[in-house]
Amino acid sequence: EKLVEGKEGHLSINFTNASNREYNGTIDVYTSSTNTKPNTPTSNFSVKIAGGSTFTGQITVTPEKKGDFYVWVMDRNEGKELVTAQKFEVAEAPKAILSAELTTYSELVADNDGFL
């Protein structure tokens, strides 16, 4: 799926719990059009992953403009960055195509002030 400016898009994140203990924590996701991580997460979610298992999560993003789009993924519990400034390309949204068709005709009469 391609990211398009102003449109909702979805990114999948694959997590692997390499320990034998269950992981139960919060994942913070940061997004930006520059490669500088914002101070505040764009979104977050709770996740529980059994030891030795994998989990695929999905986040929804809406890039504001075409060009570069960066994503960071943090384990809030451990304060560990899991994904650092992964870059995606955002495409320009298609331009609106406007058309019109005159379907009826009626005489326009101006009022005393000259307005229709």
N, C-alpha and C positions, 0 to 999 in steps of 0.2 A: 504494500500500500504506500502510495506517495503522499508526502505531507504537502498541503496546499495552504497558502496564506488565508487566514480568516475562516478556515474550515476545520471542523473537528477531525482529528486523526487518532489512530491507536498505535501504541508501541508495546511490544511484548518484552518482558524481562524474565530471563531464566535464572532461577536461584538454585544453588546446590548446597545442601547441608552436609559437609564432609565429616562431621563428627558423628558419634553414636548417640548423642543427646538431642532431644527435641529443641528446635529453635522456636521461640515464641516472642515476637518483637514487632517493632514499628520500622517501616521503611519510609524515608523521606526522599522525595523526588524534586529536583531543582531544574528549571529550564531558563534559558536566556538566548537572546540573539547574538550575544558576544561570548567569548570564551572565559569570562569572569563569572564565577559562581555567585548567585545572589545570596544575600544573608538569610532570606526567608524561603522555606520550601514552597513550591508551587502546589504540591499535593503530598499526601502521605496515606499509608494504609497499614493495617495490622496483618501479620502473616504468621502462620504456624506451619512448620516443616518438620516432619519426623526425621530422626537421625538417619543418615545415609540416603536421603531422598532428594528429589528435585521438585521444583514448583515453578510453574510459569504464570506470572502475573501480567496484567495488562493495564496500562495507564492511557488516559485520554488527554490529548494536548490540542490546543488551538493556537498555532503560530500566528502572530500578528502581522508579519511581513515576510516577503520573499527573501531568500538568501540563506545564511547560515542559521542553524538552530542547534543549541547544545543542551545535553542532558547529563545530570549527575544523579547518582543513586547512592544513598547513605543508609547504613545500618545505625539507626538512632541509638539503640541499646549500647553498642560498642563504640559509637563515634567513628566508625570506619567507613571510608569512601569505597564503595563497591564498583562503581562506574565513574570515571573521571572525564568530564567534558567530551562525551561522545558526540560527534558532529553529524548532523543530518542536513540535507539540502531541502529547502522549502521552495516549491514552485509558485509562480505567480498565478493568482486566481484568474479564471477566464473572464474576459470583459463582458459586460451585459450587452445583449443584442436587442435593441429596441426597434419595434416596428409599429406602424399605425395604419389604420384603414378608415377612411371616411365612409360611414354607412348611411347617413341620412343628411338631408339638407333642410335648413329652415332659415327664414330671414331673421337677421339679428337687428334689433331696434335699439338705438342709443337712447339713454334717458336724457333729461334736460342738462345734465352736466357733461354729456358727451361720452359717458361710460356705457358699456354694453351690459 
